[in-house]
Amino acid sequence: MKKFISLLGILAILLCCFVIPVAALEKSDIEISARHALLVNLDTDTVVYENDGYSQCYPASLTKIMTAIVALENTEDLDAVEITARAALFKEFEGVPISTANIKSGETFSMRELLYALMLNSACEAANIIADHVGGGSIAAFIDMMNRKATELGAVNTHFSNPHGLFDEQNYSTAYDMYLITDYALSLPDFLPIACAKTYTIEGNSNRGEKRLVHTNRMLFSTDAQFGKYYMPQVKGIKTGTLSAAGRCLITYAEHNGCRYICVVIGGDYSDSASRYKTTYNLYNWAFENLTLKTLAEDTVPIAQVKVNFAKDEDVVSVRPGRSVTGIVETDLDPTDIVLTTDLPSSVDAPIKAGDILGNCVITVKGKEVATVELIAMQDIAEQSALVTVANAVFSHPLVWVILVGIVGLFILSAIAKAKHKRRRRRRRLY
């Protein structure tokens, strides 16, 4: 049977709302200065804002996030090995303006130091040194590892042709794919501390001087004269990217009121150096003011009951969601916009074990399906004895009652007939 349940009528369920792609502001109300923009809530893996997030584009230095992933996954100890910057690794950069950490040929670094140079200064030479080392002397082999990892992560519209992101038509991705890649990177223990550090100092050694690294994401710095107005304490830097073909790009991570987000901005107005920061700031500001994370369904709270046939004691079983459901929702969403539709049988036969799947529940918000959960039995229901079961089965049949009524009727009629017969015999004896 299907039963439509309004949230307002179920006080036992501690829920308020679920994910919908549009919150209190319409898309047109948010100022976006980029061709591609994506905001994803990581707690529910929900895209809460998207503007051309699935079209192919050039990721520029956002490429280096994948470079960091492959390096981290293929290095047992980030501090154990000294890696030499070979002269051949700098040749492709001759005469090309690049972001750099001023690493020189012959200098040596640990993998950790190279990763800081890669993620903070966006050093292209660090990308080549890392790729050369992890690829066993072959940058091409490293690029193959990058592309295999992209496929593994489901970034099916992504292809890398270099480890640094300088322009190449075969080095492309989408805002959504870059979200997938960044989300995975955050699962690696060393990635977040490196990618979100504001500054880092590489100490000098026998063959190099001290190098002071500063993150290229300027919205991390409240005192920045040009971009300090876009500072948000909730926002952690991850990676910038800049190319004329790619525009101004930025991927950030943020935490606010228990919610976690990734924001991807690609194709920011190249003529406006603040475009990526304005877009990122506006998207986060919109989310922080209008979205909240709440529980939609508790896996310990009953949602309905089902009749149980042949039960020994209780003749109904309570059902609950098989898992708790949470959602990122509008803070002012009307609870009556949420409807639960249960799909359950009209009855089930005992015995029932707690945890048995009896049906499912579809959760819709404003008419849009947002989640489906299994409904499972909350308690054991024992089966009655075989004799009682047979008796109940027999006496529950209408024909049996017709026969019984007939037998009783015949018995009564027989008794009446016998009584009349006895009275007639007495009368004959009297005469």
PyMOL commands that set and color helices and strands:
alter all, ss='L'
color gray80, all
select helices_A, chain A and resi 7-9+27-29+60-73+87-93+111-119+124-134+139-152+175-185+191-195+218-220+228-230+275-290+335-337+386-395+398-430
alter helices_A, ss='H'
color red, helices_A
select strands_A, chain A and resi 2-6+34-41+46-51+83-84+108-109+199-202+211-214+235-243+247-256+259-268+291-297+304-309+316-321+325-330+338-343+347-349+357-365+368-377
alter strands_A, ss='S'
color yellow, strands_A
deselect
rebuild
show_as cartoon
